[in-house]
């Protein structure tokens, strides 16, 4: 499977997908979007993969849409979008959009934000499950300074991460947010020195791959994203249903056995 604008590698149960246009700070293109989706599906379908890391090559995570593409749209006044096949046609419709589909990937997706994340790049990482940042990373909404609006569900997701008034500030001003502030307001979940970002992110992902039930991760990921739309009663009903199923699973039996036997877990995802 060949890629021209991303890199894909699997090691120790962790898939790493790297946006790979470093000379353009990994500016977003249609090709990159299609390849990212292809690689994410490959990781989701690979039984050996238990967690996924998304990062950027070089100095940037993703500087937003490629300016050449924006110039073409500006000249024509039209945005040519490609047909999009949902990751899970039977899943929640909210996650069947070309920029909101990451929650439909049934494995943990961790963004390792190695540098600037702006515009579409910021919208992309908002829909990852976790965001780990280098201390040199920078976050910028950028939309208001391009004559655009809060794209791709970013207003919905940013509000849930940082709160309503902070989302307004970041959207209206398009000001640059450094990693320390991003952590303080909830935009980043962890901050590491730039030189150890990938090492620390891989260690976290490797721990999930080695020690956590993939079945539990799959169900909990759906529960947590669905909870953004549900009331408590619906969430409780879903939890009761899933608990009954989990008690019959092989992973539950293994979870008890490895604890009692004081050994490494051997979860199968079943």
DRENKE-767959 format. One line per 4 residues: number of its first residue (from 0); their letters; for each residue z, x, y of N, C-alpha, C. Coordinates in pm, 1 decimal, decimal comma. Example, Ala and Ser with C-alpha at 12.3 -4.5 7.8 and 13.67 -1.06 7.14 Angstrom:
// DRENKE-767959
0> AS> 780,0 1319,0 -569,0 780,0 1230,0 -450,0 780,0 1320,0 -330,0 | 708,0 1285,0 -225,0 714,0 1367,0 -106,0 787,0 1290,0 3,0 $
***
This chain:
// DRENKE-767959
0> XXXX> 0,0 85,3 -119,2 0,0 0,0 0,0 0,0 88,8 124,0 | -107,0 84,9 203,8 -118,4 172,1 318,6 -87,2 101,1 449,5 | -29,4 174,9 542,3 3,4 121,9 675,1 -47,4 220,6 780,1 | -88,5 168,5 894,5 -137,4 254,6 1001,8 -41,2 262,0 1120,0 $
4> XXXX> 45,7 161,8 1137,5 133,4 159,1 1255,3 280,7 145,4 1220,4 | 313,4 150,6 1092,6 452,4 157,7 1049,5 462,3 258,4 935,5 | 585,2 296,9 903,3 615,4 376,1 785,2 708,5 293,4 697,0 | 694,1 309,4 564,3 776,6 233,4 471,6 824,8 326,3 361,6 $
8> XXXX> 957,2 326,2 339,1 1013,6 411,7 235,2 1133,5 342,0 173,4 | 1154,6 367,3 44,5 1269,5 310,9 -26,8 1345,5 425,6 -92,2 | 1476,7 427,9 -71,2 1561,0 530,5 -132,2 1700,2 472,6 -153,8 | 1752,8 490,2 -276,0 1888,7 447,3 -309,7 1914,2 301,4 -274,8 $
12> XXXX> 1817,7 214,5 -304,5 1836,3 72,5 -283,0 1818,7 25,6 -140,1 | 1776,7 114,6 -51,0 1760,1 80,6 90,6 1615,3 104,5 132,1 | 1551,4 2,2 187,1 1416,4 16,5 242,9 1428,3 48,5 391,5 | 1355,0 148,4 436,7 1350,7 182,4 579,0 1209,9 157,7 630,0 $
16> XXXX> 1200,0 72,8 730,2 1071,5 42,1 794,2 1076,5 99,6 934,8 | 979,7 185,6 966,5 978,4 255,5 1094,2 854,3 216,3 1172,6 | 873,8 159,2 1289,5 761,8 133,9 1380,4 706,8 269,4 1422,1 | 575,9 291,4 1405,2 524,1 428,3 1410,1 407,7 444,0 1508,1 $
20> XXXX> 436,2 422,6 1634,8 344,0 459,4 1742,3 424,0 539,1 1846,3 | 478,9 652,4 1806,4 573,8 722,3 1894,7 514,2 763,1 2028,1 | 383,5 789,9 2030,8 320,2 830,2 2157,2 317,3 715,6 2257,7 | 337,3 592,5 2211,1 341,7 474,2 2297,1 479,4 409,2 2293,8 $
24> XXXX> 582,0 485,7 2255,0 718,1 432,8 2239,4 718,6 310,0 2149,4 | 628,4 313,1 2050,0 617,7 206,4 1949,9 588,5 70,4 2012,6 | 505,3 72,0 2114,6 464,5 -53,7 2179,0 400,2 -145,6 2075,7 | 429,0 -272,7 2088,4 392,8 -374,4 1989,3 245,0 -408,7 1994,4 $
28> XXXX> 181,7 -416,9 1877,5 43,9 -463,9 1866,0 37,0 -568,2 1755,6 | -74,0 -638,4 1749,6 -93,4 -733,8 1641,0 -93,3 -667,6 1505,3 | -151,8 -548,2 1497,0 -153,1 -474,3 1370,0 -10,5 -439,8 1328,5 | 69,8 -390,6 1422,7 208,5 -357,0 1391,3 284,5 -479,9 1341,6 $
32> XXXX> 262,8 -592,8 1406,5 330,9 -715,2 1365,7 294,0 -756,6 1224,6 | 165,6 -748,1 1191,9 120,0 -785,6 1057,4 174,4 -688,7 953,5 | 175,0 -559,1 984,9 225,1 -459,8 889,4 375,8 -471,2 870,6 | 448,1 -500,9 978,7 591,9 -518,6 966,3 623,3 -634,7 873,4 $
36> XXXX> 554,3 -744,5 890,3 576,5 -859,9 803,4 543,8 -824,9 658,4 | 432,5 -753,9 635,7 393,6 -715,0 500,3 501,2 -627,6 436,7 | 554,6 -533,7 512,5 656,0 -443,3 458,6 787,1 -516,1 432,7 | 824,9 -606,6 521,0 947,3 -683,5 500,2 937,5 -769,6 373,9 $
40> XXXX> 822,1 -830,4 352,6 802,3 -910,8 232,1 807,8 -822,5 108,5 | 747,9 -702,9 116,9 753,3 -609,9 3,4 897,7 -573,5 -28,9 | 978,4 -548,3 73,6 1119,2 -514,9 52,1 1195,6 -633,2 -6,5 | 1166,2 -752,6 44,2 1233,8 -872,3 -6,2 1199,4 -898,0 -152,0 $
44> XXXX> 1076,3 -866,4 -191,8 1030,6 -892,2 -328,1 1069,9 -782,5 -427,2 | 1116,5 -668,5 -376,9 1150,7 -554,5 -461,9 1295,5 -568,1 -507,9 | 1316,5 -588,5 -636,6 1451,4 -607,8 -689,2 1538,9 -484,4 -671,2 | 1477,5 -367,7 -652,5 1554,5 -245,4 -631,7 1609,4 -233,6 -490,6 $
48> XXXX> 1553,6 -308,6 -397,8 1595,7 -302,5 -257,9 1708,4 -401,7 -235,1 | 1818,7 -353,9 -179,0 1934,1 -440,0 -152,5 1958,3 -458,3 -2,4 | 1905,5 -368,1 81,3 1923,3 -377,1 226,1 1803,3 -312,6 293,5 | 1777,6 -352,6 419,4 1658,8 -307,7 492,3 1701,0 -255,1 629,2 $
52> XXXX> 1647,9 -140,3 666,5 1669,9 -82,8 799,6 1538,2 -87,4 875,9 | 1543,8 -130,7 1000,2 1427,7 -132,6 1089,0 1456,4 -40,6 1206,5 | 1369,0 58,4 1229,1 1390,3 153,8 1337,1 1256,6 193,3 1398,2 | 1259,5 286,6 1492,8 1138,0 333,1 1557,8 1121,6 482,9 1543,7 $
56> XXXX> 997,3 529,4 1544,4 969,1 673,0 1538,8 981,2 732,8 1678,7 | 1023,9 858,1 1685,1 1027,9 926,7 1812,3 1142,3 880,6 1901,1 | 1114,9 866,1 2031,0 1219,9 842,4 2129,4 1247,6 694,9 2157,4 | 1163,6 605,5 2106,4 1181,4 464,0 2137,2 1195,5 379,1 2013,3 $
60> XXXX> 1263,2 264,6 2029,1 1264,9 163,4 1922,9 1136,5 82,4 1932,4 | 1118,4 10,0 2041,5 992,8 -61,0 2068,8 993,0 -96,5 2216,6 | 896,5 -42,3 2290,2 891,5 -58,2 2435,6 832,3 -190,6 2479,3 | 814,0 -283,7 2384,8 756,3 -412,9 2419,3 609,5 -417,9 2384,1 $
64> XXXX> 543,0 -521,1 2431,5 401,0 -537,8 2402,1 319,3 -424,5 2462,8 | 218,4 -381,1 2390,3 129,5 -277,2 2440,4 64,7 -323,3 2569,4 | 68,7 -239,6 2672,1 20,4 -281,3 2803,8 -129,2 -310,0 2803,8 | -205,3 -244,7 2715,3 -348,2 -273,8 2706,6 -369,9 -418,1 2663,4 $
68> XXXX> -285,8 -463,2 2568,8 -295,8 -602,4 2524,1 -255,6 -697,0 2635,8 | -149,9 -661,9 2710,1 -107,0 -746,6 2821,3 -213,5 -752,3 2929,9 | -282,0 -639,8 2952,8 -388,8 -638,3 3053,3 -503,3 -730,7 3013,7 | -536,6 -730,1 2884,0 -643,2 -817,9 2836,0 -603,7 -964,1 2852,0 $
72> XXXX> -477,0 -995,5 2820,5 -429,5 -1132,5 2837,3 -429,6 -1171,5 2983,5 | -388,4 -1076,2 3070,6 -387,4 -1103,5 3213,7 -527,2 -1134,1 3265,8 | -626,6 -1062,6 3214,8 -763,7 -1082,9 3260,2 -820,2 -1216,2 3213,1 | -785,0 -1255,4 3089,7 -842,7 -1377,5 3033,3 -756,8 -1500,4 3058,0 $
76> XXXX> -626,7 -1476,1 3078,7 -534,5 -1588,4 3094,2 -501,6 -1655,8 2963,9 | -543,2 -1596,4 2848,9 -518,7 -1657,2 2717,9 -453,8 -1555,8 2624,7 | -366,3 -1606,7 2540,9 -298,9 -1523,3 2441,1 -352,3 -1561,3 2303,8 | -430,7 -1472,8 2244,7 -488,8 -1500,1 2113,3 -387,9 -1467,3 2004,8 $
80> XXXX> -333,2 -1567,7 1939,2 -235,7 -1547,4 1833,9 -302,0 -1559,4 1697,3 | -253,9 -1482,2 1603,4 -307,4 -1484,9 1468,5 -240,2 -1596,5 1388,3 | -310,4 -1652,0 1290,1 -245,9 -1751,0 1202,6 -124,5 -1688,1 1134,9 | -18,6 -1766,7 1119,7 105,4 -1715,0 1063,5 147,3 -1799,2 944,5 $
84> XXXX> 159,2 -1734,9 829,5 208,0 -1802,0 710,1 358,6 -1780,1 700,5 | 436,1 -1886,5 692,1 581,4 -1870,8 686,3 626,1 -1786,4 567,8 | 733,2 -1711,0 586,7 791,8 -1634,5 477,4 840,4 -1728,5 367,9 | 907,8 -1835,4 409,8 961,1 -1935,0 317,3 919,7 -2072,8 366,2 $
88> XXXX> 808,3 -2126,0 316,8 760,2 -2256,3 364,3 859,9 -2369,3 342,7 | 951,1 -2352,4 247,4 1050,9 -2455,5 220,1 1180,2 -2434,1 298,9 | 1185,6 -2325,4 374,7 1306,6 -2293,9 449,3 1311,3 -2364,1 583,6 | 1411,0 -2328,3 662,1 1430,6 -2388,8 793,0 1310,4 -2362,5 883,2 $
92> XXXX> 1259,5 -2468,8 945,6 1140,0 -2456,9 1030,0 1163,0 -2362,8 1147,5 | 1286,1 -2349,7 1193,0 1317,3 -2262,1 1306,7 1279,1 -2117,2 1279,0 | 1276,5 -2079,5 1151,0 1248,1 -1941,2 1114,0 1109,0 -1926,7 1054,0 | 1014,8 -2009,1 1099,0 876,5 -2001,7 1054,3 782,0 -1968,8 1170,4 $
96> XXXX> 837,5 -1907,4 1275,0 760,4 -1867,1 1392,6 727,0 -1718,5 1381,2 | 615,9 -1673,8 1439,4 578,1 -1532,3 1426,8 680,3 -1431,6 1478,2 | 777,7 -1475,2 1560,0 878,4 -1380,6 1607,6 1021,1 -1419,1 1568,8 | 1038,6 -1523,4 1488,2 1174,6 -1561,9 1449,3 1191,5 -1566,6 1297,4 $
100> XXXX> 1105,9 -1497,5 1224,1 1104,5 -1509,6 1078,4 1200,6 -1414,8 1007,4 | 1258,0 -1318,2 1076,8 1344,5 -1222,1 1008,5 1463,2 -1287,1 937,1 | 1524,3 -1394,0 990,9 1631,8 -1458,6 914,9 1585,2 -1517,8 782,3 | 1455,0 -1538,4 764,6 1403,6 -1590,7 637,5 1393,5 -1481,9 530,8 $
104> XXXX> 1403,6 -1355,5 569,1 1410,8 -1246,6 471,6 1549,1 -1251,3 409,4 | 1558,4 -1266,2 277,2 1686,5 -1297,5 214,7 1770,5 -1174,9 180,2 | 1748,9 -1066,4 252,1 1830,5 -945,6 238,2 1874,4 -900,5 377,9 | 1984,8 -826,6 387,8 2031,1 -782,6 519,7 1926,7 -695,4 589,3 $
108> XXXX> 1902,3 -724,9 717,0 1810,7 -645,4 799,0 1892,1 -585,8 913,6 | 1900,0 -453,7 916,5 1979,0 -382,7 1017,2 1883,9 -308,8 1110,6 | 1890,5 -338,9 1239,2 1811,1 -265,4 1337,3 1885,8 -138,2 1375,2 | 1821,6 -23,1 1356,6 1875,3 104,3 1403,4 1802,0 137,6 1532,3 $
112> XXXX> 1865,5 105,6 1644,4 1799,2 113,1 1776,1 1812,9 256,1 1827,7 | 1707,6 332,5 1808,2 1710,8 475,6 1835,8 1674,3 510,9 1978,9 | 1622,5 416,0 2056,3 1582,4 443,2 2193,7 1559,9 313,3 2268,3 | 1463,2 314,1 2357,8 1439,5 196,4 2440,4 1393,7 77,2 2357,2 $
116> XXXX> 1454,3 -38,7 2382,0 1411,6 -165,7 2323,9 1389,4 -260,7 2440,5 | 1264,2 -296,3 2464,7 1231,2 -374,4 2583,7 1138,2 -488,9 2547,8 | 1150,1 -598,4 2622,7 1058,8 -709,9 2607,3 1052,9 -761,0 2465,1 | 933,6 -756,9 2407,0 915,8 -803,6 2269,9 999,1 -721,1 2172,0 $
120> XXXX> 1019,6 -594,1 2201,9 1104,5 -511,0 2117,3 1247,7 -561,1 2114,5 | 1296,3 -607,6 2229,3 1429,8 -666,3 2234,3 1432,6 -798,2 2158,4 | 1331,9 -882,0 2178,2 1325,8 -1010,0 2107,0 1327,6 -987,6 1956,3 | 1259,8 -883,2 1910,8 1254,7 -853,1 1767,4 1392,8 -821,4 1712,5 $
124> XXXX> 1466,1 -734,6 1778,3 1595,3 -693,2 1722,3 1701,0 -801,9 1733,0 | 1680,9 -899,3 1824,3 1776,4 -1009,1 1833,9 1786,3 -1086,8 1703,8 | 1675,6 -1095,5 1629,3 1673,0 -1174,0 1506,2 1699,5 -1090,3 1381,9 | 1737,7 -962,7 1399,2 1790,9 -885,1 1287,7 1934,5 -930,7 1263,2 $
128> XXXX> 1987,6 -898,4 1146,9 2123,8 -940,7 1114,1 2228,5 -857,8 1186,9 | 2202,2 -729,7 1202,6 2293,8 -638,9 1271,9 2212,7 -544,4 1358,6 | 2277,6 -491,9 1463,4 2212,9 -398,5 1554,5 2304,5 -277,2 1572,0 | 2262,5 -163,1 1516,9 2333,2 -37,2 1534,7 2251,7 45,3 1635,1 $
132> XXXX> 2318,6 102,8 1733,8 2246,8 169,9 1842,6 2288,1 315,3 1855,9 | 2192,0 399,0 1891,3 2223,2 534,6 1934,9 2288,5 527,1 2072,9 | 2373,5 624,8 2104,1 2439,3 622,4 2235,2 2340,4 642,7 2349,7 | 2218,7 681,8 2315,8 2113,3 698,4 2416,9 2021,1 577,5 2425,5 $
136> XXXX> 2045,6 475,2 2343,9 1958,0 357,1 2343,2 1971,3 278,7 2473,4 | 1863,6 208,7 2507,2 1861,1 125,3 2627,1 1797,1 -8,5 2591,6 | 1850,3 -114,9 2648,9 1804,2 -250,9 2620,9 1759,9 -314,8 2752,1 | 1637,5 -371,6 2752,3 1582,9 -432,9 2874,2 1506,7 -559,3 2834,9 $
140> XXXX> 1536,2 -672,1 2898,5 1458,4 -792,1 2868,8 1317,0 -780,0 2923,0 | 1301,4 -729,6 3047,0 1171,3 -694,8 3108,8 1087,3 -814,4 3152,0 | 1107,1 -932,4 3096,1 1014,6 -1044,1 3116,4 997,6 -1081,0 3264,0 | 1107,5 -1088,9 3337,9 1098,0 -1134,9 3476,8 1020,3 -1037,3 3564,0 $
144> XXXX> 1015,2 -911,0 3525,3 941,7 -810,7 3602,9 795,6 -800,2 3559,7 | 754,3 -884,1 3465,7 613,7 -891,8 3425,3 555,1 -1028,9 3456,9 | 629,8 -1111,2 3527,7 581,4 -1245,6 3558,2 581,0 -1336,9 3437,2 | 666,2 -1303,5 3337,4 671,0 -1381,1 3213,5 801,5 -1460,5 3205,5 $
148> XXXX> 827,7 -1519,7 3091,7 947,4 -1600,2 3070,0 1024,7 -1544,0 2950,3 | 1134,6 -1606,9 2914,1 1212,9 -1561,2 2798,7 1136,5 -1595,7 2671,2 | 1071,1 -1495,2 2614,6 975,9 -1517,8 2505,9 1043,0 -1530,0 2369,6 | 970,9 -1596,1 2279,3 993,4 -1587,5 2134,9 1136,4 -1621,8 2091,9 $
152> XXXX> 1196,1 -1721,5 2154,1 1330,9 -1761,1 2116,0 1439,6 -1668,1 2164,7 | 1404,5 -1571,1 2250,0 1504,2 -1474,4 2295,4 1613,4 -1539,8 2379,0 | 1582,5 -1645,0 2454,4 1686,3 -1711,8 2533,3 1789,7 -1776,6 2441,7 | 1745,0 -1832,4 2331,6 1834,7 -1898,1 2235,2 1924,4 -1796,6 2165,7 $
156> XXXX> 1864,5 -1685,8 2119,3 1941,2 -1588,9 2041,6 2029,0 -1502,3 2131,3 | 1979,5 -1460,1 2246,5 2058,6 -1375,0 2335,1 2183,9 -1448,2 2381,5 | 2171,5 -1576,8 2411,2 2287,1 -1656,3 2452,4 2394,1 -1655,5 2345,0 | 2355,2 -1663,8 2220,6 2451,4 -1667,5 2110,8 2516,8 -1532,3 2085,8 $
160> XXXX> 2451,3 -1425,8 2122,8 2509,4 -1293,1 2103,6 2600,8 -1252,1 2218,0 | 2559,5 -1278,1 2341,9 2634,2 -1224,2 2456,3 2698,1 -1331,8 2543,5 | 2667,7 -1459,3 2518,9 2720,0 -1565,7 2603,4 2619,2 -1609,0 2709,1 | 2640,9 -1729,7 2763,7 2542,8 -1792,2 2852,4 2522,2 -1714,7 2982,2 $
164> XXXX> 2628,2 -1684,3 3053,3 2611,7 -1622,0 3184,8 2560,7 -1478,9 3173,0 | 2602,3 -1406,4 3069,3 2550,2 -1271,0 3051,2 2402,2 -1275,0 3015,9 | 2361,7 -1373,2 2934,3 2219,0 -1386,3 2903,3 2139,5 -1416,3 3029,8 | 2193,5 -1501,0 3116,6 2126,4 -1529,3 3244,3 2110,2 -1401,3 3324,8 $
168> XXXX> 2216,9 -1322,5 3335,4 2210,9 -1195,7 3408,5 2101,6 -1105,5 3352,7 | 2100,7 -1086,6 3220,5 2004,2 -994,3 3160,4 1861,1 -1045,7 3173,3 | 1841,8 -1176,9 3161,0 1707,5 -1233,9 3174,0 1659,8 -1232,0 3318,3 | 1742,9 -1277,2 3411,6 1700,8 -1285,2 3551,9 1671,1 -1146,8 3609,3 $
172> XXXX> 1762,8 -1052,0 3586,6 1751,9 -922,0 3652,8 1659,9 -824,5 3581,8 | 1642,5 -840,3 3450,5 1571,4 -740,7 3369,1 1628,3 -600,7 3390,6 | 1758,0 -594,9 3416,8 1819,6 -463,1 3439,3 1837,4 -390,4 3306,4 | 1849,6 -260,0 3315,1 1866,3 -176,5 3197,9 2012,0 -179,9 3151,4 $
176> XXXX> 2032,0 -201,6 3022,5 2165,6 -203,7 2963,2 2181,0 -81,2 2874,2 | 2277,0 2,5 2905,7 2302,8 121,1 2824,6 2378,2 81,2 2697,3 | 2381,0 171,0 2600,8 2438,5 140,0 2469,6 2585,6 99,2 2478,3 | 2662,7 166,6 2561,1 2804,9 136,0 2571,8 2826,2 -7,9 2618,7 $
180> XXXX> 2750,3 -49,9 2720,4 2762,1 -187,9 2766,2 2710,6 -284,7 2660,4 | 2601,3 -249,2 2593,1 2546,6 -336,5 2489,3 2652,1 -363,6 2381,7 | 2729,4 -261,6 2345,7 2836,4 -280,9 2248,1 2946,9 -369,0 2305,3 | 2982,1 -346,1 2429,6 3092,6 -420,8 2490,8 3061,7 -569,8 2500,9 $
184> XXXX> 2936,3 -605,8 2526,4 2902,8 -746,8 2545,6 2853,3 -814,2 2417,5 | 2840,0 -738,6 2308,5 2800,2 -797,5 2181,7 2653,3 -787,2 2148,7 | 2576,2 -715,6 2228,7 2433,9 -697,8 2200,1 2412,6 -593,4 2091,0 | 2502,3 -496,2 2082,1 2501,3 -396,2 1974,8 2630,0 -409,5 1895,3 $
188> XXXX> 2621,0 -393,6 1763,2 2738,4 -406,3 1676,8 2810,5 -274,3 1654,9 | 2739,3 -165,7 1655,0 2797,1 -31,7 1643,4 2716,8 61,1 1734,1 | 2781,5 165,5 1785,5 2713,3 270,1 1861,0 2752,2 404,7 1800,7 | 2651,6 488,3 1775,1 2673,1 619,7 1715,8 2603,2 725,6 1800,9 $
192> XXXX> 2646,5 851,1 1793,5 2569,5 957,8 1856,2 2425,4 955,5 1805,1 | 2331,6 982,6 1893,4 2190,1 971,7 1856,8 2156,3 1052,2 1732,0 | 2217,5 1169,6 1719,4 2183,0 1257,5 1607,9 2236,3 1206,3 1474,0 | 2330,2 1112,7 1475,5 2384,5 1062,0 1348,8 2351,7 914,0 1326,3 $
196> XXXX> 2272,4 853,8 1413,9 2244,1 710,0 1401,5 2189,5 674,8 1264,0 | 2084,4 742,1 1219,8 2022,9 706,1 1092,2 2115,3 737,5 975,4 | 2188,8 847,1 982,7 2283,3 880,4 876,9 2388,7 770,5 863,3 | 2442,8 725,2 975,3 2547,3 622,6 971,8 2490,0 487,4 928,1 $
200> XXXX> 2371,2 455,8 975,4 2310,4 328,7 937,9 2277,0 326,7 790,3 | 2224,5 438,3 740,0 2193,6 446,3 596,3 2321,6 439,2 512,8 | 2428,7 499,2 560,1 2554,4 492,7 485,4 2603,8 348,9 476,0 | 2592,1 272,9 583,3 2633,2 132,7 581,2 2544,6 53,8 485,5 $
204> XXXX> 2413,5 72,6 496,8 2319,8 1,3 409,8 2338,9 41,6 264,2 | 2364,0 169,4 240,5 2386,1 218,5 103,7 2511,8 156,0 43,8 | 2615,6 136,5 125,0 2737,2 71,9 76,5 2707,0 -71,5 32,9 | 2625,4 -142,7 110,5 2585,0 -277,0 70,1 2507,8 -271,9 -61,6 $
208> XXXX> 2416,9 -174,7 -71,9 2333,8 -164,3 -192,0 2416,4 -132,4 -315,6 | 2519,6 -50,5 -299,7 2595,8 -1,9 -415,1 2713,0 -91,6 -454,1 | 2773,7 -158,6 -357,7 2904,9 -218,2 -381,8 2915,5 -367,5 -354,9 | 2809,1 -429,8 -312,8 2814,5 -570,9 -273,9 2716,4 -650,5 -358,6 $
212> XXXX> 2754,6 -770,9 -395,5 2667,2 -857,9 -474,1 2545,5 -900,1 -393,3 | 2424,2 -869,2 -440,7 2304,6 -914,4 -368,7 2293,0 -1065,9 -367,3 | 2345,7 -1130,8 -469,5 2346,0 -1276,8 -468,5 2433,9 -1329,1 -355,1 | 2551,0 -1270,3 -339,2 2639,8 -1309,7 -229,6 2573,3 -1287,8 -94,4 $
216> XXXX> 2509,1 -1172,3 -77,5 2443,0 -1142,7 49,7 2333,9 -1244,7 79,9 | 2255,1 -1279,8 -19,4 2146,4 -1375,7 0,1 2200,4 -1510,9 45,3 | 2302,0 -1560,3 -25,1 2357,3 -1691,5 8,6 2428,5 -1686,8 143,2 | 2508,3 -1582,7 167,0 2582,8 -1574,8 292,7 2489,8 -1560,8 412,4 $
220> XXXX> 2379,6 -1486,0 396,2 2286,2 -1474,1 507,9 2232,1 -1610,4 545,8 | 2191,5 -1689,6 447,5 2141,5 -1823,8 479,7 2250,6 -1908,8 543,0 | 2373,0 -1902,3 487,9 2483,0 -1980,7 542,9 2508,3 -1946,0 689,7 | 2512,0 -1817,8 718,8 2546,6 -1774,5 854,2 2439,5 -1811,3 956,4 $
224> XXXX> 2312,3 -1799,9 919,1 2206,8 -1840,1 1012,1 2200,8 -1991,9 1024,1 | 2218,5 -2063,7 912,7 2219,5 -2209,9 919,2 2335,5 -2261,3 1003,0 | 2447,3 -2188,6 1000,8 2565,9 -2233,1 1074,0 2540,2 -2244,8 1223,7 | 2440,8 -2173,1 1274,5 2408,1 -2182,9 1417,2 2355,7 -2321,2 1453,6 $
228> XXXX> 2313,4 -2398,1 1353,3 2256,8 -2530,4 1377,4 2348,8 -2642,9 1328,7 | 2455,8 -2608,8 1256,1 2534,6 -2708,4 1184,2 2669,0 -2735,0 1250,8 | 2725,3 -2853,0 1220,7 2863,7 -2880,2 1250,2 2950,9 -2834,1 1134,6 | 3084,2 -2842,1 1153,1 3176,7 -2794,6 1051,0 3162,6 -2873,4 921,7 $
232> XXXX> 3143,5 -3003,7 930,1 3136,2 -3085,4 808,2 3020,4 -3041,8 720,0 | 2902,5 -3020,4 781,0 2786,2 -2977,5 703,1 2806,9 -2838,2 645,5 | 2870,6 -2751,0 724,4 2895,9 -2614,7 676,5 2992,6 -2615,2 558,8 | 3094,9 -2698,8 565,5 3190,4 -2708,8 454,3 3124,8 -2763,4 328,4 $
236> XXXX> 3041,3 -2865,4 344,6 2973,4 -2923,8 228,5 2883,5 -2821,2 161,8 | 2812,3 -2744,6 242,5 2725,0 -2640,6 187,9 2807,5 -2534,0 116,9 | 2919,9 -2493,5 177,5 3004,7 -2391,3 117,0 3062,2 -2438,7 -16,7 | 3103,9 -2564,6 -23,5 3156,8 -2617,7 -149,1 3049,7 -2615,3 -258,6 $
240> XXXX> 2926,8 -2652,5 -221,5 2817,0 -2650,9 -318,5 2788,0 -2509,0 -365,8 | 2779,4 -2414,8 -272,7 2747,6 -2276,9 -308,9 2861,9 -2210,9 -385,3 | 2986,1 -2248,5 -355,2 3098,7 -2191,8 -428,7 3093,0 -2231,9 -575,5 | 3061,1 -2357,9 -600,2 3051,1 -2404,0 -738,4 2944,5 -2326,4 -814,7 $
244> XXXX> 2833,0 -2298,1 -749,0 2726,4 -2220,3 -813,6 2768,6 -2076,0 -834,6 | 2836,8 -2018,8 -736,5 2874,7 -1877,1 -747,0 2973,6 -1853,8 -860,2 | 3061,1 -1951,8 -884,8 3159,9 -1935,9 -991,5 3095,7 -1930,1 -1130,4 | 2970,7 -1974,8 -1140,1 2898,1 -1970,7 -1266,4 2805,6 -1848,7 -1277,0 $
248> XXXX> 2802,6 -1766,8 -1174,0 2705,0 -1658,8 -1167,1 2752,8 -1533,5 -1240,2 | 2656,4 -1451,4 -1281,4 2688,3 -1322,2 -1342,1 2757,5 -1229,6 -1242,4 | 2715,4 -1236,4 -1115,2 2775,8 -1148,6 -1014,4 2922,8 -1179,3 -993,6 | 2962,7 -1306,7 -1004,2 3104,9 -1340,2 -994,4 3182,1 -1278,1 -1109,8 $
252> XXXX> 3128,7 -1290,5 -1230,6 3195,2 -1232,1 -1347,3 3208,4 -1080,6 -1330,8 | 3101,6 -1017,9 -1280,8 3105,6 -873,2 -1259,3 3201,8 -837,0 -1147,1 | 3207,1 -921,2 -1043,6 3298,7 -894,1 -932,9 3443,7 -890,6 -977,3 | 3480,8 -979,9 -1067,2 3616,4 -980,0 -1121,9 3635,9 -863,1 -1217,3 $
256> XXXX> 3537,3 -840,0 -1304,4 3550,5 -737,5 -1408,0 3564,5 -597,8 -1347,8 | 3480,8 -563,4 -1250,8 3486,9 -425,8 -1197,9 3617,0 -403,0 -1121,1 | 3670,2 -509,2 -1059,5 3798,0 -495,6 -988,5 3911,7 -470,9 -1087,8 | 3916,7 -550,0 -1194,8 4022,9 -535,7 -1293,1 4012,4 -404,8 -1370,6 $
260> XXXX> 3888,2 -363,3 -1395,0 3866,0 -241,1 -1473,1 3862,5 -115,3 -1387,3 | 3872,7 -135,2 -1254,6 3877,3 -22,9 -1159,5 3759,4 72,4 -1178,5 | 3639,7 14,7 -1173,4 3517,1 93,3 -1190,2 3414,0 49,4 -1087,0 | 3304,7 124,4 -1080,4 3193,5 90,7 -991,2 3132,0 -42,4 -1033,4 $
264> XXXX> 3101,4 -125,8 -935,6 3037,7 -255,0 -964,3 2894,3 -233,8 -1013,7 | 2851,8 -322,9 -1100,5 2714,0 -322,4 -1149,6 2654,5 -462,7 -1129,6 | 2635,7 -497,9 -1005,9 2583,4 -630,4 -973,8 2433,7 -637,5 -1004,3 | 2388,6 -754,7 -1050,2 2247,5 -774,5 -1083,5 2177,6 -871,3 -989,7 $
268> XX> 2255,2 -946,0 -910,0 2194,0 -1047,4 -823,6 2179,3 -1181,2 -891,5 | 2227,7 -1193,9 -1013,0 2215,1 -1320,5 -1085,9 2349,6 -1393,6 -1090,8 $
***
